[in-house]
Amino acid sequence: MSNPTETHIGSPVAVFVYGVTCYMVFFITFLYAIGFVGNFLVPKSIDSAADGSVLAALLINTLLLGLFAVQHSVMARPAFKRWWTKTVPVPAERSTYVLFSSLALIALFAFWQPVGGVIWNVENPTGRTILYALFGFGWGLVLVSTFLINHFDLFGLRQVWLHLQGKPYTNLKFGTPGPYRLVRHPLYVGWFFAFWATPTMTVVHLFFAVVTTAYILIAIQLEERDLTDVHPEYADYRRDVPMLVPTIRKKHASTTGREKTEVHTV
């Protein structure tokens, strides 16, 4: 076994430092994304001053969203992981995925093209407060959901930490804590609130919300296929628990008492 004090490329120390660095890039990107979508505290947001033609802007924005969607989904597929880990150390695979996802978002923030035009604008103070509260709720639900499914495994820190300790990686158990008992994808529900809850909906914000919503709905199908392969019990969970909208109905006995800790293939 390699000495944990080694510092050559691929050593436990180097992999751990790399994983922590990737996580820090992600966390800063996540915070910027809140300001970007909410139009505050960042130099360039989703509704910054328009510059250029609408057609060119929508084309560029489509390419930026497409880049993120392709990267985010392709790199999450098991077949790609098997190929990718011939080059990237296995303990660093998740961290590398997180890094590339963050870089795709950074590119989106940097090259995003606002176009102006208002679809709706809520001027009533109470209405604006409610929409901002829903916006905050969405981001909060996203963050809480990641911790319920093991935040540190989701973003690669658990993998590099175990590698640093010389311990093998073990898959997390499947389960359904908290909101995962109500819907299968509360994290994505959080994204919907974050993207759609705004007192001022511009043309480009609406475009962003529609495209990301479509991507999420497609990504769910890919994710659930992979989850069913890894966790056979997911088939029962999928049958008994709605995907995004809670419903009141009797749950199948096989889903009772589980705690969800593994839903991060996308």
C-alpha positions in Angstrom: 0.0 0.0 0.0 1.3 3.5 -0.8 2.6 5.6 2.1 0.0 8.2 3.0 2.8 10.8 3.3 3.8 10.4 -0.4 3.2 13.5 -2.5 3.6 12.2 -6.1 0.7 12.5 -8.5 -1.8 9.8 -7.6 -0.6 9.5 -4.0 -3.2 9.6 -1.2 -2.0 13.1 -0.1 -2.1 14.5 -3.7 -5.5 12.9 -4.4 -6.9 14.3 -1.1 -5.6 17.8 -1.8 -7.0 17.6 -5.3 -10.4 16.5 -4.0 -10.6 19.3 -1.4 -9.6 21.8 -4.1 -12.3 20.5 -6.4 -14.9 20.9 -3.6 -13.8 24.4 -2.9 -14.2 25.3 -6.6 -17.7 23.8 -6.5 -18.7 25.6 -3.3 -17.7 29.0 -4.6 -19.5 28.2 -7.9 -22.6 27.2 -6.0 -22.6 30.5 -4.0 -22.1 32.5 -7.2 -25.0 30.6 -8.9 -27.4 31.9 -6.2 -26.4 35.4 -7.0 -26.4 34.8 -10.7 -30.0 33.4 -10.8 -31.2 35.9 -8.2 -29.6 38.9 -9.7 -27.7 40.1 -6.7 -24.1 40.4 -5.3 -22.4 39.2 -8.5 -20.8 41.3 -11.3 -22.8 39.5 -14.0 -26.2 37.9 -13.5 -28.8 36.2 -15.6 -30.5 39.6 -16.2 -27.5 41.9 -16.6 -27.7 44.6 -19.2 -28.5 43.2 -22.7 -25.7 43.3 -25.2 -26.2 42.2 -28.8 -29.0 40.6 -30.8 -31.6 38.3 -29.2 -31.0 35.5 -31.7 -27.3 35.5 -31.2 -27.7 35.6 -27.4 -30.2 32.7 -27.4 -27.9 30.6 -29.6 -24.9 31.2 -27.3 -27.0 30.5 -24.2 -28.3 27.3 -25.8 -24.7 26.1 -26.4 -23.7 27.0 -22.8 -26.6 25.1 -21.4 -26.0 22.2 -23.8 -22.3 22.0 -22.7 -23.3 21.7 -19.1 -26.0 19.1 -19.8 -23.8 16.9 -21.9 -20.9 17.1 -19.4 -23.1 16.6 -16.4 -24.9 13.5 -17.8 -22.2 11.8 -19.9 -19.6 11.9 -17.2 -22.1 10.4 -14.7 -22.8 7.3 -16.8 -21.2 4.0 -15.6 -19.7 3.3 -19.0 -17.9 6.6 -19.1 -16.7 6.1 -15.5 -15.1 2.8 -16.4 -13.3 4.4 -19.3 -12.4 7.6 -17.5 -10.8 5.8 -14.5 -8.2 4.2 -16.8 -6.7 7.7 -16.7 -8.1 9.3 -13.5 -7.4 7.6 -10.1 -10.6 5.9 -9.0 -10.8 7.8 -5.7 -10.5 11.1 -7.6 -13.2 10.3 -10.2 -16.1 12.0 -8.3 -14.0 15.0 -7.6 -13.0 15.3 -11.2 -16.7 15.1 -12.2 -17.5 17.9 -9.7 -14.6 20.0 -11.0 -15.7 19.7 -14.7 -19.3 20.5 -13.7 -18.1 23.6 -11.9 -16.0 24.6 -14.9 -19.0 24.2 -17.2 -21.1 26.5 -14.9 -18.3 29.0 -14.7 -18.2 29.2 -18.5 -22.0 29.7 -18.4 -21.7 32.5 -15.9 -18.9 34.2 -17.9 -20.4 34.0 -21.4 -24.1 34.2 -20.6 -25.9 36.7 -22.8 -28.8 38.6 -21.2 -31.5 39.8 -23.7 -34.0 41.9 -21.7 -37.7 41.8 -22.1 -40.1 41.1 -19.2 -42.6 38.3 -19.1 -44.0 39.2 -15.7 -43.1 41.6 -13.0 -44.7 41.4 -9.6 -44.7 44.8 -8.0 -46.8 44.0 -4.9 -44.4 43.9 -1.9 -46.1 40.9 -0.4 -46.0 39.0 -3.6 -42.3 39.8 -4.2 -41.5 38.7 -0.6 -43.3 35.4 -1.2 -41.4 34.7 -4.4 -38.1 35.6 -2.9 -38.9 33.3 0.0 -39.7 30.5 -2.4 -36.4 31.2 -4.2 -34.5 30.9 -0.9 -36.5 27.8 0.0 -35.4 26.2 -3.3 -31.7 26.7 -2.7 -32.1 25.6 0.9 -33.9 22.4 -0.2 -31.1 21.7 -2.7 -28.4 22.0 0.0 -30.4 20.0 2.6 -31.1 17.3 0.1 -27.4 16.8 -0.6 -26.7 16.3 3.1 -29.5 13.8 3.4 -27.9 11.7 0.6 -24.4 12.2 2.1 -23.1 15.6 0.9 -19.4 14.6 1.2 -19.8 11.4 -0.9 -21.8 13.3 -3.5 -19.0 15.8 -4.0 -16.1 13.5 -3.8 -14.7 14.3 -0.3 -15.6 10.9 1.3 -13.8 9.1 -1.5 -10.5 11.0 -1.2 -10.7 10.9 2.6 -11.0 7.1 2.7 -8.1 6.9 0.2 -6.0 9.1 2.4 -6.7 6.7 5.3 -5.9 3.7 3.2 -9.4 2.4 3.4 -11.4 1.0 0.5 -14.5 2.8 -0.8 -17.8 1.3 0.1 -21.1 2.1 -1.6 -23.7 3.8 0.6 -26.9 2.1 1.5 -30.1 2.9 -0.2 -32.7 4.6 1.9 -35.4 7.3 2.1 -34.9 10.0 4.9 -37.0 13.1 5.3 -38.4 14.6 2.0 -37.2 11.4 0.1 -40.3 9.7 1.7 -42.5 12.3 -0.1 -40.8 12.5 -3.5 -38.0 10.7 -5.2 -36.1 13.8 -6.1 -36.5 16.6 -3.6 -33.1 18.0 -4.8 -34.6 18.6 -8.2 -37.7 20.1 -6.7 -35.4 22.6 -5.0 -33.9 23.5 -8.4 -37.3 24.1 -9.8 -38.2 26.6 -7.0 -34.7 28.2 -7.4 -35.1 28.7 -11.2 -38.8 29.6 -11.4 -39.5 31.6 -8.3 -38.7 35.2 -9.2 -40.7 38.4 -9.0 -39.3 39.5 -12.4 -39.3 36.9 -15.1 -37.4 38.1 -18.2 -37.2 36.4 -21.6 -33.8 35.0 -21.0 -34.6 33.9 -17.4 -37.7 32.0 -18.8 -35.5 30.5 -21.5 -33.1 29.3 -18.8 -35.8 27.9 -16.6 -37.5 26.0 -19.4 -34.3 24.5 -20.8 -33.0 23.5 -17.3 -36.4 22.0 -16.4 -36.4 19.9 -19.6 -32.9 18.8 -18.9 -33.8 17.7 -15.4 -36.8 15.7 -16.5 -34.6 13.9 -19.0 -31.7 13.4 -16.6 -34.1 11.8 -14.0 -34.8 9.0 -16.5 -31.1 8.3 -16.9 -30.4 8.5 -13.2 -33.3 6.2 -12.2 -32.2 3.6 -14.8 -28.7 3.6 -13.2 -30.1 3.5 -9.7 -32.3 0.5 -10.5 -29.2 -1.3 -11.8 -27.2 -0.5 -8.6 -30.1 -0.8 -6.1 -32.8 -3.4 -7.1 -35.0 -2.1 -4.3 -35.2 1.2 -6.2 -37.9 -0.4 -8.4 -40.3 -0.7 -5.4 -39.4 2.8 -4.3 -40.0 4.2 -7.7 -43.4 2.5 -7.8 -44.5 3.7 -4.3 -43.1 7.3 -4.2 -44.0 10.1 -6.7 -41.1 11.6 -8.7 -41.5 15.3 -8.0 -45.0 16.2 -6.7 -46.1 14.7 -3.3 -49.3 12.8 -3.2 -51.3 11.3 -0.3 -51.4 7.6 -0.7 -50.5 4.4 1.1 -46.9 3.4 0.7 -45.7 -0.1 -0.2 -44.4 -1.9 2.8 -41.0 -2.5 1.2 -40.1 1.2 1.3 -40.9 1.7 5.0 -38.0 2.5 7.3 -35.3 3.1 4.8 -32.9 6.0 4.9 -31.8 7.3 1.5 -28.1 7.9 1.1 -27.3 7.2 -2.5 -28.9 9.1 -5.4 -26.2 11.0 -7.2 -25.6 9.4 -10.6 -26.4 12.6 -12.4 
